[in-house]
């Protein structure tokens, strides 16, 4: 099972939109895909998938349900592993509890790809979960706060987990040229001050139809297949499927017998 992690230093950049649409696009290609809503305390992926969630990871943590019991089969071909909304306990799990989550998910035997939508920020919950992923996408907007937070996130990941395989993914850009320009600027800073080159995936352009897709509970890649978001998500999926899986340097992975 290949695991794709999606995070951002700043909230509100469209992380869940990218995660849900990427998962659905991969499922549209005939792959068995699961989506882990890693924003465990403020989960909302079920809204974009129009999925009815009866049980959440809070029930697993309480010992009353297994992970298999809470998985929701969405109408868009993606299996959702839901977090909970408004749970402070789930937003501040210990590393041991996070290891339990990672181990449980790694036992899924009917999944080709797992997309992990983390919470925003640099809390231990976020960075520990993100670091365990095979492919790591760091979303960033072309505005000062998002750029500063993305750099801070990369700095923490490098310092805490010795990660150097993070791929920058500029979102809400006007063109792919703008996205590459953003990457060039941030890569120059990380190279100068951290001695590390920052990878790049692709840009995700602004799309006026995203809100309408959310309102209808239909992922944009299905509702507006020719839109900017859909085209860029398809390009991102192409890149990810061509990429070889390499073992994470973080010391823990989504694999049976986690380190």
C-alpha positions in Angstrom: 0.0 0.0 0.0 1.4 3.3 -1.1 0.7 6.2 1.3 0.4 9.8 0.2 0.4 12.4 2.9 -1.0 15.9 2.5 -0.3 18.7 4.9 0.0 22.5 5.2 1.6 24.9 7.6 -1.5 27.2 7.5 -5.1 26.2 7.6 -7.6 27.2 4.9 -5.5 26.5 1.9 -7.7 23.8 0.5 -5.9 20.8 1.9 -9.0 18.6 2.3 -10.2 19.6 -1.2 -7.0 18.4 -2.7 -6.9 15.2 -0.6 -10.5 14.2 -1.4 -10.3 15.0 -5.1 -6.9 13.2 -5.4 -8.4 10.1 -3.7 -11.4 10.1 -6.0 -9.3 10.6 -9.1 -7.1 7.6 -8.1 -10.3 5.5 -7.5 -11.6 6.5 -10.9 -8.6 4.8 -12.4 -9.6 1.5 -10.9 -7.4 1.6 -7.8 -8.6 0.6 -4.4 -8.2 3.8 -2.4 -8.8 4.8 1.2 -8.8 8.3 2.7 -7.7 8.8 6.3 -9.1 12.0 7.7 -6.1 12.8 9.8 -7.6 16.0 11.1 -8.9 13.8 13.9 -10.5 16.4 16.0 -12.0 18.6 13.2 -12.7 16.2 10.4 -14.7 17.3 7.4 -13.7 15.0 4.5 -17.1 13.3 4.8 -18.8 16.5 3.8 -17.0 16.7 0.4 -17.6 13.0 -0.1 -21.3 13.3 0.9 -20.8 10.4 3.2 -22.8 9.5 6.2 -20.5 8.8 9.2 -22.0 6.9 12.1 -18.8 6.0 14.0 -15.4 7.7 14.1 -11.9 7.1 15.3 -13.1 8.2 18.7 -15.0 4.9 19.0 -11.9 3.0 18.1 -9.9 4.9 20.7 -12.5 4.1 23.3 -12.3 0.4 22.4 -15.9 0.0 21.4 -15.3 -0.3 17.6 -12.5 -1.7 15.4 -11.1 0.3 12.6 -12.9 -1.9 10.1 -16.2 -1.0 11.9 -15.9 2.7 11.3 -14.8 2.6 7.6 -17.4 4.2 5.3 -17.8 3.2 1.7 -18.4 6.5 -0.1 -20.5 6.7 -3.3 -17.4 7.9 -5.1 -15.4 4.8 -4.7 -13.2 5.9 -1.8 -13.2 4.2 1.6 -13.2 6.9 4.3 -11.6 6.4 7.7 -13.3 9.3 9.6 -12.0 11.3 12.4 -14.3 13.2 14.8 -15.6 16.8 14.8 -15.1 18.9 17.9 -13.0 16.3 19.8 -10.1 17.8 21.8 -9.0 14.3 22.8 -8.4 13.3 19.2 -6.6 16.5 18.3 -3.9 15.8 20.9 -3.1 12.1 20.7 0.1 10.7 22.2 2.7 9.2 20.0 1.7 5.8 21.3 -1.9 6.4 20.3 -0.8 7.6 16.9 1.3 4.5 16.5 -1.8 2.5 17.2 -3.7 4.3 14.5 -0.8 3.8 12.0 -0.6 0.2 12.8 -4.3 -0.4 12.5 -4.4 1.3 9.1 -1.4 -0.6 7.9 -3.3 -3.8 8.4 -5.8 -2.9 5.6 -5.4 -5.7 3.1 -7.8 -4.4 0.4 -6.2 -1.1 -0.4 -3.8 -0.1 -3.1 -3.4 3.5 -2.0 -4.0 5.5 1.1 -4.3 9.3 1.1 -3.7 10.9 4.5 -5.3 14.3 5.0 -3.5 15.7 8.1 -4.5 18.7 10.2 -2.7 22.0 9.5 0.2 23.2 11.6 3.3 21.7 13.2 1.8 19.9 16.2 3.2 16.5 17.0 0.0 14.9 15.8 0.5 16.5 12.4 4.2 16.0 11.9 4.3 12.4 13.2 1.5 11.2 11.0 2.8 13.1 8.0 6.4 11.8 8.4 5.2 8.2 8.3 3.8 8.6 4.7 5.7 7.4 1.7 5.0 10.6 -0.4 4.8 13.9 1.3 3.0 16.9 -0.2 3.3 20.2 1.5 0.6 22.7 0.3 1.3 26.4 0.1 -0.5 29.5 -1.1 1.2 32.5 -2.7 0.8 34.8 0.3 3.2 35.7 3.1 1.6 33.8 6.1 1.3 30.6 4.1 4.9 30.9 2.8 6.2 31.5 6.3 4.3 28.6 7.7 5.3 26.3 4.9 9.0 27.1 5.6 8.5 26.6 9.3 6.8 23.2 8.7 9.6 22.0 6.5 12.2 23.2 9.1 10.4 21.2 11.8 10.1 18.1 9.7 13.8 18.2 8.9 14.9 18.9 12.5 12.5 16.4 14.2 12.5 13.6 11.6 15.5 14.3 9.3 13.1 14.5 6.3 14.4 15.8 3.0 11.8 14.2 0.6 9.0 16.8 1.0 7.3 18.0 -2.2 6.0 21.5 -2.4 2.5 21.8 -3.9 1.4 25.4 -4.6 -2.4 25.8 -4.5 -4.8 28.5 -5.7 -2.3 29.7 -8.2 -3.1 31.5 -11.5 -0.8 29.3 -13.6 1.8 26.5 -13.5 4.4 29.2 -14.1 3.4 30.9 -10.9 3.5 27.6 -9.0 7.1 26.9 -10.2 8.1 30.4 -9.3 6.8 29.9 -5.7 8.8 26.6 -5.5 11.9 28.3 -6.8 11.7 31.0 -4.1 11.1 28.6 -1.2 13.7 26.1 -2.5 16.2 28.9 -2.5 15.5 29.7 1.1 15.6 26.1 2.3 18.8 25.5 0.3 20.5 28.5 1.8 19.5 28.2 5.4 18.8 24.4 5.9 21.1 23.0 3.2 18.3 21.1 1.7 16.5 21.2 -1.7 12.8 21.1 -1.6 11.0 18.8 -4.0 8.1 19.8 -6.3 5.0 18.1 -7.5 2.7 20.4 -9.5 0.6 23.5 -9.0 -3.1 23.4 -8.3 -4.8 26.3 -10.0 -7.7 28.5 -8.7 -11.1 27.1 -9.7 -14.3 28.9 -9.2 -16.3 25.7 -9.3 -14.8 24.2 -6.1 -17.5 25.8 -3.9 -20.3 24.4 -6.0 -18.8 20.9 -5.9 -18.6 21.1 -2.1 -22.2 22.3 -1.9 -23.4 19.3 -4.0 -21.2 16.8 -2.1 -19.7 15.7 -5.4 -15.9 15.9 -5.8 -14.9 18.4 -8.5 -13.0 15.8 -10.5 -16.4 14.1 -11.1 -18.7 17.1 -11.3 -16.4 19.4 -13.3 -13.9 17.0 -15.0 -12.6 19.7 -17.3 -12.0 22.4 -14.7 -8.7 23.7 -13.5 -8.7 21.7 -10.3 -9.6 18.5 -12.1 -6.9 18.9 -14.7 -4.2 19.6 -12.1 -5.3 16.8 -9.8 -5.1 14.4 -12.8 -1.5 15.7 -13.5 -0.7 15.1 -9.8 -2.1 11.6 -9.9 0.0 10.8 -13.0 3.1 11.9 -11.2 2.4 10.0 -8.0 1.6 6.8 -9.9 4.9 7.0 -11.7 6.9 7.5 -8.5 8.6 4.6 -6.8 7.8 4.0 -3.1 10.8 4.6 -0.9 11.1 3.9 2.8 10.6 6.9 5.0 13.5 8.3 7.0 11.2 9.2 9.9 11.6 5.9 11.7 7.9 4.9 11.5 5.9 3.9 8.4 2.5 2.7 7.4 3.6 -0.9 7.1 3.0 -4.1 9.2 5.6 -4.2 11.9 6.0 -0.5 12.1 9.4 0.7 13.4 
